């Protein structure tokens, strides 16, 4: 149904709907300060760290969830709810994870290769391994890291599969995390 059809249905209905809403993006560095000094980020982007971070855009969404990188433009999408209410450490590690995806995008890698399950996708394993390494640098043990990796949409079986792929020793973690 187009705009004209609505008015034809009810001649008294005089509304206008502007359908060209813009998704507003912000520079990454407006919201995430100091990441250019983080060693993990410097290892990712080397001498181009400042330039890359200044070029990254962030789009905040109103839907629930966490964050991800657009496979169309390499921008980071973040749930405004998660940014406001998520644990600071989790947000930090998620940013590290997503910056790996930004680098992968810059290298032309397929971020969402449908030939793999999510937890077995090479780009995800690389990003999670990088975040797990940073989690260990923060002093987190395997149980804490496994808790960080756990999401409501990932089955216990897939969580354990991911944990093994990113070198978490699940044998020493109590089953009821």
Backbone bond lengths (Angstrom), bond angles and torsions (degrees), N, CA, C in turn:
res aa  C-N    CA-C-N  psi(-1)  N-CA   C-N-CA  omega(-1)  CA-C   N-CA-C  phi
1 X - - - 1.446 - - 1.529 107.23 -
2 X 1.311 117.60 132.25 1.464 119.61 177.96 1.525 110.03 -104.37
3 X 1.322 116.75 176.79 1.467 121.98 -175.63 1.528 111.96 -56.74
4 X 1.300 116.96 -39.99 1.458 120.91 179.66 1.510 112.44 -63.09
5 X 1.325 117.75 -37.14 1.463 121.08 -179.82 1.522 111.55 -64.34
6 X 1.322 117.68 -36.10 1.465 120.48 178.32 1.525 109.35 -63.56
7 X 1.307 116.16 -48.08 1.474 119.43 -179.44 1.525 111.28 -64.56
8 X 1.331 118.58 -34.02 1.457 121.16 178.03 1.522 111.54 -67.41
9 X 1.336 116.84 -30.24 1.459 120.45 179.59 1.526 110.92 -71.39
10 X 1.300 117.25 -34.15 1.457 121.96 -177.79 1.529 107.91 -146.70
11 X 1.325 118.56 99.61 1.466 121.56 -175.82 1.536 113.38 -60.90
12 X 1.348 118.27 -23.51 1.461 120.05 179.03 1.535 112.26 -78.01
13 X 1.295 116.70 -15.50 1.465 120.60 -178.13 1.521 108.87 -78.12
14 X 1.323 115.37 108.65 1.456 120.45 -178.47 1.526 108.10 -120.85
15 X 1.300 114.22 83.48 1.456 119.68 179.11 1.520 109.09 -121.77
16 X 1.288 114.65 156.27 1.452 121.38 174.68 1.515 107.26 -125.78
17 X 1.297 116.11 132.71 1.459 121.18 176.99 1.521 107.01 -120.84
18 X 1.318 115.78 111.88 1.461 120.46 176.96 1.518 107.62 -82.84
19 X 1.296 116.54 118.25 1.459 120.65 -171.87 1.525 113.48 -104.77
20 X 1.296 118.11 11.47 1.456 120.36 -179.25 1.529 111.20 -107.43
21 X 1.333 116.07 46.54 1.469 120.95 -179.79 1.523 109.73 -63.11
22 X 1.279 115.66 138.65 1.456 122.08 179.57 1.529 109.51 -95.43
23 X 1.305 114.76 138.11 1.459 119.35 171.38 1.518 105.72 -85.12
24 X 1.289 115.83 121.03 1.463 119.98 -175.68 1.525 109.13 -89.98
25 X 1.299 114.54 130.74 1.456 120.01 176.66 1.518 108.96 -115.91
26 X 1.299 114.35 155.30 1.459 121.33 -179.44 1.516 108.79 -124.37
27 X 1.301 117.31 153.01 1.460 118.85 172.91 1.537 109.83 -62.18
28 X 1.312 116.36 137.59 1.464 123.17 178.61 1.524 110.66 -50.47
29 X 1.326 115.78 -44.10 1.468 120.45 -174.66 1.530 113.71 -70.27
30 X 1.334 118.19 -10.40 1.472 119.62 174.08 1.525 111.28 -70.17
31 X 1.320 116.61 -30.64 1.457 121.25 -174.69 1.525 113.73 -112.65
32 X 1.314 116.81 -22.42 1.457 120.79 -175.90 1.517 108.19 -124.36
33 X 1.304 114.73 96.47 1.463 121.22 -173.59 1.531 110.47 -102.09
34 X 1.306 115.34 143.46 1.458 121.03 176.57 1.519 114.71 89.29
35 X 1.325 118.28 -4.35 1.467 119.87 -179.30 1.526 111.75 -66.70
36 X 1.323 116.81 -21.99 1.462 119.14 178.30 1.525 111.37 -67.24
37 X 1.333 117.29 -16.51 1.466 122.34 179.86 1.523 112.72 -98.39
38 X 1.322 117.28 -5.14 1.467 121.66 -179.44 1.531 108.54 -77.15
39 X 1.322 116.25 124.31 1.472 121.01 -177.00 1.532 112.40 -56.46
40 X 1.326 117.49 -39.44 1.469 120.40 179.66 1.531 110.63 -61.94
41 X 1.305 117.26 -38.19 1.465 121.49 179.45 1.529 109.68 -72.42
42 X 1.322 116.41 -39.99 1.464 120.34 177.63 1.526 111.09 -62.76
43 X 1.344 116.75 -36.71 1.476 119.58 177.11 1.533 110.71 -65.79
44 X 1.320 116.66 -33.95 1.467 120.45 179.43 1.522 112.34 -66.65
45 X 1.320 115.44 -48.75 1.469 119.82 -169.34 1.525 113.83 -110.53
46 X 1.324 117.16 -4.06 1.458 122.84 175.15 1.534 111.07 55.31
47 X 1.322 117.20 -134.30 1.467 120.11 -175.87 1.525 112.43 -72.02
48 X 1.312 117.77 -8.49 1.469 121.25 178.96 1.532 112.81 -94.23
49 X 1.319 117.56 8.07 1.463 121.69 -174.25 1.524 112.39 -53.25
50 X 1.324 118.08 -53.98 1.472 120.87 -178.19 1.521 111.34 -58.21
51 X 1.320 115.52 -47.30 1.466 120.88 -178.13 1.531 111.28 -62.89
52 X 1.320 116.78 -45.19 1.469 120.47 -178.83 1.524 110.32 -63.52
53 X 1.327 116.96 -48.52 1.466 119.49 -178.08 1.522 111.65 -62.01
54 X 1.318 117.10 -37.55 1.472 120.11 177.42 1.523 112.06 -66.66
55 X 1.332 116.94 -25.14 1.454 120.79 -179.25 1.519 114.78 -88.48
56 X 1.322 117.67 -14.38 1.466 120.82 -178.50 1.523 109.14 -75.32
57 X 1.307 115.36 138.75 1.470 122.17 176.48 1.521 109.22 -110.61
58 X 1.325 115.33 149.07 1.462 122.36 178.90 1.515 108.31 -123.48
59 X 1.323 115.32 132.64 1.457 121.82 174.63 1.517 107.92 -116.01
60 X 1.313 116.82 126.37 1.461 121.01 178.34 1.520 108.63 -94.53
61 X 1.317 115.75 133.55 1.456 121.02 -178.96 1.526 109.71 -110.89
62 X 1.303 115.02 156.62 1.451 120.42 179.17 1.509 113.24 -87.58
63 X 1.310 116.86 -9.05 1.459 118.22 -177.74 1.525 110.92 -83.06
64 X 1.298 114.47 159.05 1.470 119.68 177.18 1.522 108.87 -72.93
65 X 1.275 115.87 165.40 1.453 121.10 -178.83 1.510 109.13 133.47
66 X 1.294 115.87 -153.39 1.450 120.74 -176.45 1.526 109.76 -124.99
67 X 1.305 116.50 -104.35 1.461 119.89 179.01 1.516 109.72 -154.17
68 X 1.315 114.79 164.64 1.455 120.89 179.48 1.511 109.75 -165.50
69 X 1.318 115.59 172.77 1.458 121.64 179.09 1.515 108.55 -112.78
70 X 1.310 115.91 133.22 1.455 121.83 178.10 1.525 109.60 -68.48
71 X 1.320 116.30 129.07 1.467 119.30 176.68 1.526 111.21 -79.97
72 X 1.335 116.80 -2.82 1.464 121.06 177.79 1.521 112.55 -89.84
73 X 1.351 117.20 -39.01 1.462 119.24 -174.56 1.530 114.51 -135.99
74 X 1.322 118.22 -1.55 1.457 121.04 178.20 1.515 114.53 78.39
75 X 1.338 117.95 5.59 1.460 121.00 176.86 1.525 110.08 -74.52
76 X 1.310 115.35 153.01 1.462 120.79 176.86 1.522 108.62 -93.25
77 X 1.330 115.82 130.73 1.471 121.65 174.49 1.519 107.35 -106.02
78 X 1.330 115.27 131.93 1.467 120.17 -177.32 1.516 109.34 -131.86
79 X 1.309 115.63 134.91 1.453 120.33 173.00 1.524 108.15 -68.25
80 X 1.328 116.25 123.02 1.472 120.25 178.02 1.526 109.95 -61.34
81 X 1.322 116.56 -33.88 1.466 120.81 177.63 1.525 110.75 -63.49
82 X 1.330 116.70 -45.15 1.460 120.56 178.97 1.524 110.88 -64.32
83 X 1.322 117.21 -43.30 1.460 120.14 179.53 1.522 110.64 -59.32
84 X 1.318 116.43 -39.39 1.461 120.94 -178.31 1.531 112.72 -76.30
85 X 1.332 117.16 -37.23 1.462 120.19 -169.97 1.522 115.95 -112.96
86 X 1.324 117.24 -11.83 1.465 119.73 -177.75 1.521 111.87 -71.94
87 X 1.326 114.97 159.14 1.464 120.62 176.59 1.533 108.68 -65.77
88 X 1.312 116.45 135.05 1.466 121.87 -176.08 1.528 111.91 -55.14
89 X 1.340 116.50 -43.95 1.467 121.08 -179.51 1.528 110.90 -63.72
90 X 1.333 117.37 -40.97 1.462 121.25 179.08 1.528 111.02 -64.32
91 X 1.319 116.26 -42.31 1.466 120.29 178.39 1.530 109.80 -62.54
92 X 1.318 116.20 -44.01 1.464 120.79 178.23 1.534 110.42 -57.97
93 X 1.338 117.00 -49.69 1.464 120.33 -179.31 1.524 111.71 -65.59
94 X 1.318 116.70 -36.21 1.467 119.83 176.56 1.526 111.33 -64.86
95 X 1.324 116.83 -38.14 1.472 119.86 176.60 1.526 109.40 -62.51
96 X 1.320 117.05 -44.49 1.465 120.25 177.74 1.534 109.28 -57.94
97 X 1.330 116.19 -47.19 1.472 121.93 178.45 1.531 110.59 -56.85
98 X 1.325 116.89 -48.02 1.474 120.54 -177.26 1.523 111.80 -69.19
99 X 1.324 118.27 -31.30 1.464 119.78 176.33 1.525 110.87 -65.05
100 X 1.327 116.97 -31.75 1.466 119.37 173.64 1.526 108.99 -62.34
101 X 1.335 116.80 -42.32 1.464 119.93 177.94 1.534 111.68 -64.83
102 X 1.319 117.17 -35.67 1.473 119.93 176.07 1.532 109.21 -60.53
103 X 1.325 115.70 -45.73 1.471 118.86 178.46 1.528 110.54 -62.22
104 X 1.323 116.87 -43.09 1.462 120.43 178.37 1.534 110.69 -59.49
105 X 1.332 115.78 -42.29 1.465 120.27 177.96 1.530 109.79 -60.93
106 X 1.323 116.74 -44.77 1.462 121.33 179.71 1.532 111.56 -61.11
107 X 1.335 116.14 -30.57 1.466 121.53 179.47 1.520 112.16 -84.91
108 X 1.334 117.16 -1.14 1.459 121.20 178.26 1.512 115.00 81.96
109 X 1.329 117.40 15.43 1.466 120.06 179.50 1.527 110.62 -75.00
110 X 1.307 115.15 150.06 1.470 122.32 176.17 1.523 107.65 -79.03
111 X 1.330 117.07 111.63 1.461 121.12 -175.75 1.522 113.12 -74.42
112 X 1.304 117.08 -29.01 1.467 120.50 -175.50 1.522 111.68 -123.81
113 X 1.295 116.01 56.20 1.462 121.19 -179.24 1.527 109.37 -64.67
114 X 1.325 115.96 109.67 1.476 122.33 -175.69 1.531 112.74 -73.70
115 X 1.324 117.55 -1.25 1.461 119.98 175.87 1.526 111.67 -77.07
116 X 1.335 116.12 -7.19 1.457 121.21 -178.37 1.525 109.92 -126.34
117 X 1.337 115.27 148.98 1.461 119.86 167.98 1.526 107.00 -65.54
118 X 1.313 116.84 155.18 1.462 121.40 -178.63 1.529 111.62 -50.21
119 X 1.329 117.62 -51.12 1.469 119.99 -173.90 1.523 112.94 -72.76
120 X 1.339 117.71 -9.95 1.455 120.88 179.02 1.535 112.66 -111.50
121 X 1.322 115.67 2.47 1.466 120.70 -179.64 1.533 108.89 -68.55
122 X 1.320 118.15 127.12 1.472 120.67 -177.26 1.533 113.99 -53.24
123 X 1.320 117.78 -39.91 1.467 119.22 -179.63 1.531 111.16 -67.17
124 X 1.324 117.13 -34.69 1.468 120.21 178.27 1.522 110.98 -71.45
125 X 1.314 116.20 -42.74 1.464 118.81 179.13 1.523 110.16 -60.07
126 X 1.331 117.08 -44.73 1.467 120.47 178.35 1.532 111.20 -59.58
127 X 1.332 116.57 -45.82 1.470 120.25 -178.33 1.528 111.35 -67.24
128 X 1.317 117.09 -41.65 1.466 119.72 178.02 1.522 111.55 -66.99
129 X 1.315 117.60 -39.99 1.473 119.23 178.15 1.529 110.44 -60.90
130 X 1.299 115.87 -40.66 1.462 119.99 179.39 1.529 110.37 -64.20
131 X 1.334 116.51 -43.88 1.474 120.70 178.94 1.532 110.89 -66.60
132 X 1.333 117.51 -37.51 1.470 121.11 178.68 1.527 109.91 -65.34
133 X 1.320 116.76 -41.53 1.468 119.73 176.66 1.523 110.19 -59.55
134 X 1.327 116.72 -43.51 1.472 120.03 178.90 1.524 110.33 -66.85
135 X 1.312 117.87 -37.10 1.471 121.02 177.43 1.530 110.19 -61.18
136 X 1.302 116.23 -42.09 1.473 119.94 177.28 1.528 110.65 -64.84
137 X 1.341 116.53 -38.15 1.470 119.89 176.53 1.524 111.47 -62.58
138 X 1.332 116.50 -27.64 1.470 121.15 177.10 1.523 111.88 -80.07
139 X 1.328 116.51 -7.11 1.456 120.66 179.56 1.526 114.52 95.52
140 X 1.309 117.91 9.84 1.468 120.45 179.00 1.529 109.77 -74.76
141 X 1.344 115.66 140.32 1.459 119.44 174.99 1.530 109.38 -91.19
142 X 1.335 115.88 175.44 1.466 119.80 -175.33 1.521 112.68 -60.32
143 X 1.313 117.97 -36.26 1.464 120.19 178.88 1.535 110.46 -64.17
144 X 1.319 117.18 -44.49 1.470 121.14 178.59 1.525 111.09 -64.40
145 X 1.326 116.50 -39.02 1.466 120.38 179.73 1.526 110.19 -67.02
146 X 1.319 116.71 -41.80 1.460 120.09 178.13 1.524 110.27 -62.43
147 X 1.299 116.83 -39.72 1.473 121.63 176.70 1.527 109.97 -62.06
148 X 1.332 116.72 -40.88 1.466 121.29 177.00 1.533 111.14 -61.80
149 X 1.328 117.10 -41.78 1.465 121.29 -177.47 1.529 112.97 -70.35
150 X 1.294 116.36 -22.76 1.466 121.68 -174.82 1.531 110.56 -69.07
151 X 1.335 115.72 129.47 1.464 121.68 175.49 1.517 109.05 -130.81
152 X 1.308 115.97 161.00 1.463 120.55 -178.86 1.523 112.67 -68.61
153 X 1.300 118.39 -19.48 1.460 120.73 -177.63 1.522 113.43 -98.65
154 X 1.324 117.52 -2.51 1.461 120.68 -179.84 1.528 109.08 -103.99
155 X 1.319 116.27 127.10 1.465 120.00 178.47 1.526 109.80 -66.23
156 X 1.316 115.70 159.45 1.465 121.23 177.34 1.535 110.33 -59.45
157 X 1.325 115.89 -39.60 1.465 120.86 179.40 1.533 110.50 -62.94
158 X 1.313 117.57 -45.07 1.466 120.53 178.90 1.524 111.95 -68.77
159 X 1.323 116.91 -34.85 1.465 120.28 175.86 1.523 110.07 -60.87
160 X 1.321 117.19 -45.55 1.465 120.71 179.88 1.530 110.94 -66.44
161 X 1.330 116.97 -37.36 1.465 121.02 177.18 1.533 109.49 -62.30
162 X 1.332 116.30 -47.40 1.464 120.58 178.76 1.523 110.63 -61.51
163 X 1.323 116.37 -44.89 1.468 120.35 -178.98 1.526 111.22 -56.49
164 X 1.306 116.50 -44.59 1.474 119.55 179.33 1.523 110.97 -65.27
165 X 1.332 116.57 -39.61 1.468 120.31 -178.94 1.524 112.93 -67.00
166 X 1.333 116.78 -24.25 1.471 119.86 -179.85 1.529 111.47 -106.25
167 X 1.339 114.65 19.76 1.466 122.21 171.58 1.524 115.12 67.08
168 X 1.315 116.21 40.13 1.462 120.64 171.87 1.515 106.85 -98.01
169 X 1.314 116.28 129.68 1.464 121.11 -179.42 1.527 108.89 -80.49
170 X 1.322 115.79 90.57 1.470 120.87 -176.47 1.520 112.37 -73.55
171 X 1.335 118.39 -16.86 1.462 121.11 -179.71 1.527 112.42 -66.74
172 X 1.319 117.07 -25.20 1.460 120.55 -178.21 1.529 112.71 -97.54
173 X 1.336 116.67 7.27 1.462 120.37 -178.13 1.523 108.53 -105.18
174 X 1.351 117.42 132.62 1.463 119.18 177.06 1.519 110.57 -56.72
175 X 1.333 116.32 145.45 1.458 120.91 -175.85 1.520 113.62 -64.85
176 X 1.294 118.43 -30.63 1.478 120.76 -175.63 1.517 111.45 -96.58
177 X 1.310 115.73 71.77 1.470 118.66 178.31 1.516 110.05 -86.09
